[in-house]
Amino acid sequence: MEVEDNRDHVQYREWEASGLFSSVHWEDSGVRETIFDPYDNMQHFRRLGEADELLHGQFSSALGETLMRCSDLDPNLTQRLHAAIKAFEGHETAEELAHVSLSCRRFTEKLADCLYPPREEKVNGKKVGRAEYRNRLWAYVAENVTSDTTRELLIANVEDLGKRIDKLDSLSNKGLHSDVSSSDVNRLLLSLLVVAHDLISLRPPGGAFAYEPYETAIRAFMEGLRPQQEHRSQDDEE
């Protein structure tokens, strides 16, 4: 269409010459905000605003539930999730960004420990020891989902998460930190949260309390009582 070229060519040339960007291109806005745009009206923007509120509500609820359930399973899960998100939010270098995948792996391994502890015997022909955390999550899904379709989807999500972690770990181990992009790590975190929510949701809330995360504190408390008891015994003898 032949229309007046009102683009800012001066700004375009300045950005090109600045060297701040590898390349500069014009955005193709198509027919947005023209007489050919049927969505440039209040009804569309109202639906957009409502969709934004609904999405925030739905995802906030799911994320809040995931966080609470993680804390119920093992407070260390919450700490590892916090470490991953904080490392991503505060990264300043590519090397710091690469460490996020390590926190994601540690969270996933701990989640597998909580949902399906290691076993010596094979399950469905696969090892489910401490190192085989992904196999343990697959076994957990297989034992807790009756629908074939749902089971396949969950297993595929777990496999995808594992591949994302492996890819970033591989780049980090090779020292290729500059090849780790912020968008890749962001997608990894999103995948981690989705998989965690799906897996934890298979487990009914409540159940037996997990004492293992508190074992060190309990032992320390009991050890602290021992000198007091010995002192009282000596006083009684005297």
C-alpha positions in Angstrom: 0.0 0.0 0.0 1.3 3.4 -0.9 1.2 5.5 2.3 3.3 8.3 3.7 6.5 7.0 5.2 6.4 8.5 8.7 9.0 6.2 10.2 11.8 7.7 12.4 14.8 7.1 10.1 17.0 9.4 12.2 16.5 7.2 15.3 16.9 4.1 13.2 20.3 5.2 11.9 21.4 6.2 15.4 20.6 2.7 16.8 22.3 1.1 13.9 25.5 3.2 14.5 25.4 2.8 18.2 26.7 -0.8 18.2 24.3 -1.7 21.1 22.4 -4.2 18.9 23.6 -6.9 16.5 21.0 -5.7 14.0 18.1 -3.2 13.8 14.9 -3.9 11.9 11.6 -2.2 11.4 8.7 -3.8 13.1 5.9 -5.0 10.8 2.8 -3.7 12.6 0.6 -4.9 9.7 -2.8 -3.2 9.8 -3.0 -2.8 13.6 -4.6 0.5 14.7 -5.8 1.3 11.1 -9.3 1.3 9.6 -8.7 -2.4 8.7 -8.3 -3.4 12.3 -11.5 -4.9 13.7 -9.9 -5.4 17.1 -9.2 -1.7 17.7 -12.2 -1.2 20.0 -13.2 -1.1 23.7 -14.8 -4.6 23.6 -11.5 -6.2 22.6 -9.4 -4.3 25.2 -12.0 -5.2 27.8 -11.6 -8.9 27.0 -7.9 -8.5 27.0 -8.0 -7.0 30.5 -10.4 -9.7 31.8 -8.1 -12.4 30.3 -5.1 -10.9 32.1 -7.0 -10.9 35.4 -8.2 -14.5 34.9 -4.7 -15.7 34.0 -3.1 -14.0 37.0 -5.8 -15.5 39.3 -5.5 -19.0 37.9 -1.7 -19.1 37.8 -1.3 -17.4 41.2 -3.6 -20.0 42.7 -1.7 -22.9 41.1 1.7 -21.4 42.1 0.6 -20.7 45.6 -0.7 -24.3 46.0 2.6 -25.7 44.6 4.7 -23.7 47.0 2.6 -24.7 50.0 2.6 -28.4 49.0 6.4 -28.3 48.5 6.8 -26.9 52.0 4.6 -29.7 53.4 6.6 -32.4 51.5 10.0 -31.0 52.6 11.0 -27.5 53.4 14.2 -28.1 51.5 12.2 -28.2 48.3 11.1 -24.6 49.0 14.7 -23.5 49.7 15.9 -25.1 46.4 13.1 -23.5 44.4 13.9 -20.2 46.0 17.5 -20.6 45.1 16.7 -21.2 41.4 14.3 -18.3 41.1 16.6 -15.9 43.0 19.6 -16.9 41.0 17.7 -16.2 37.8 16.3 -12.8 38.9 19.7 -11.6 40.2 22.1 -12.9 37.6 24.4 -10.4 36.0 26.7 -12.7 34.0 26.2 -15.7 31.7 28.1 -17.9 34.2 25.7 -17.0 37.0 22.8 -17.7 34.7 24.2 -21.1 33.9 24.1 -22.0 37.7 20.2 -21.8 37.6 20.0 -25.1 35.9 22.0 -26.7 38.8 19.4 -25.4 41.3 16.6 -26.7 39.0 18.3 -30.2 39.0 18.7 -30.2 42.8 15.1 -29.3 43.2 13.9 -32.0 40.8 16.1 -34.6 42.5 14.7 -33.6 45.9 11.2 -33.8 44.5 11.9 -37.3 43.3 13.2 -38.2 46.8 10.0 -37.0 48.4 7.5 -38.6 45.9 9.3 -41.8 45.1 12.3 -42.6 47.4 15.1 -44.7 45.9 14.8 -48.5 45.7 17.3 -51.2 45.1 15.0 -53.3 42.9 14.1 -52.3 39.3 10.7 -51.0 38.5 9.3 -51.8 35.0 12.7 -52.9 34.0 14.4 -49.6 35.0 16.8 -48.7 37.8 15.2 -46.4 40.5 18.2 -45.8 42.6 19.3 -42.4 44.0 21.0 -41.3 40.8 18.0 -42.3 38.6 15.7 -39.5 39.8 14.0 -39.2 36.4 13.1 -42.9 36.3 11.7 -42.5 39.8 9.4 -39.7 38.7 8.3 -41.8 35.8 7.5 -44.7 38.1 5.6 -42.3 40.4 3.4 -41.2 37.5 2.9 -44.8 36.4 1.7 -45.9 39.8 -0.5 -42.9 40.5 -2.3 -42.2 37.1 -4.9 -44.5 35.7 -5.6 -42.6 32.5 -3.2 -43.7 29.6 -3.4 -40.2 28.0 -2.7 -38.3 31.2 0.1 -40.7 32.1 1.8 -40.2 28.7 1.5 -36.4 28.9 3.0 -36.2 32.4 5.8 -38.6 31.5 6.5 -36.5 28.4 6.6 -33.3 30.5 9.1 -34.9 32.9 11.2 -36.0 30.0 11.2 -32.6 28.5 12.2 -31.0 31.8 15.1 -33.5 32.1 16.3 -32.7 28.6 16.2 -28.9 29.3 18.3 -29.4 32.5 20.7 -31.8 30.7 21.2 -29.3 27.8 22.1 -26.4 30.1 24.2 -28.6 32.4 26.1 -29.8 29.3 26.9 -26.2 28.2 28.0 -25.3 31.7 30.2 -28.3 32.1 31.9 -27.5 28.7 32.4 -23.9 29.9 30.1 -22.6 27.2 28.3 -20.2 29.6 27.8 -17.6 26.8 25.7 -20.1 24.9 23.2 -20.2 27.8 20.4 -17.7 27.0 18.1 -16.0 29.5 15.1 -17.1 27.5 16.2 -20.8 27.7 16.6 -20.6 31.5 13.2 -18.8 31.8 11.5 -21.6 29.9 13.3 -24.1 32.1 11.9 -22.4 35.2 8.4 -22.4 33.7 8.7 -26.1 32.8 9.9 -26.8 36.3 6.9 -25.2 38.0 4.4 -26.9 35.6 5.9 -30.3 36.2 6.1 -29.8 40.0 2.5 -28.7 40.1 1.3 -31.7 38.0 3.3 -34.2 40.0 2.5 -32.9 43.5 -1.2 -32.7 42.5 -1.3 -36.5 42.1 -0.5 -36.8 45.8 -3.5 -36.2 48.1 -2.9 -33.5 50.7 -2.2 -34.5 54.3 -0.9 -38.0 55.0 1.9 -39.0 57.3 4.2 -36.2 58.5 7.7 -36.3 57.0 10.1 -36.2 60.0 13.3 -36.6 57.9 13.8 -32.8 57.2 13.6 -32.1 60.9 15.8 -35.0 62.1 18.9 -32.9 62.6 17.2 -30.3 64.7 15.5 -33.0 66.8 18.8 -34.8 67.4 20.5 -31.5 68.3 17.7 -30.7 70.8 17.9 -34.1 72.4 21.7 -34.0 72.6 21.4 -30.6 74.3 19.1 -32.2 76.9 21.6 -34.9 77.8 24.1 -32.7 79.8 21.2 -31.3 81.8 19.9 -34.8 82.6 23.4 -35.9 83.6 23.8 -32.8 85.8 20.5 -33.5 87.5 21.5 -37.2 88.1 24.7 -36.0 89.8 22.7 -33.6 92.0 20.4 -36.4 93.0 23.3 -38.6 94.0 24.8 -35.9 96.1 
